[in-house]
Amino acid sequence: RKFLQLSDRGPAVISALNHWVGEGKLYLAEKQTLRVPAPAADLVRLDWESEITAQQEAVKIDASKHPYNGLGIRFPHSMDFGKTLNSNGTTDFKKASGERAKWCAYSGSMGEGKGPASVAMFDAPENPRHPTPFFVMNDKFGYMSAAPSFHEGFQLKPGESLRFRWGVVAFLGEPDGARLDALYAEWAARQSR
């Protein structure tokens, strides 16, 4: 609907107000904010925040038809049939999809002769239902999303809100559980300030 903030000083910030409209009705208003700090030597970060508020009538946010309903990433074709790892140590896609975790990573090839790259998504400790279930797949294409309503929907009355924060880190190479645990702990500590 409209941008609320655009800034390139310090971390780059884009904040917008979005309206979720269907059949001429305004169901949800969403304030979405993306923060991108300067890249580190070995990784790139993104912080994503969304606050959704029910408007004129009660709204059910449900993943019964499609389990991917939070922040999601569709990976390039070169990363199809990749690998996963979550904070529980799970590497099997069928088990990882729907499993609650503090973080989840997906890795795959960057293309012929280019080696692997990884993306990890972090769930903020203050998020509803933390740790969140993640939806992750690699059979048709590579995809990963935080999926807070994977097992159970949310019901919002008019004026009620849900707030979610997720972090994303991207880096070259395979994911390492100990490194991602440390990056997650650092990120989560910054979120509670």
Buried (B, 14 or more C-beta within 10 A) or exposed (E): EEEEEEEEEEBBBBBBEBEBEEEEEBBBBBBBBBBBEEEEEEBBBBBBBBBBBBBEEEBEBEBEEEBBBBBBBEBEEBBBEBBBBBBBEBBEBEEBBBBBBBBBBBBBBBEEEEEBBBBBBBBBBEBEBBBBBBBBBBEEBBBBBBBBBBEEBBEBEEEEEBBBBBBBBBBEEBBBBEBBEEBBEEBBEEBEE
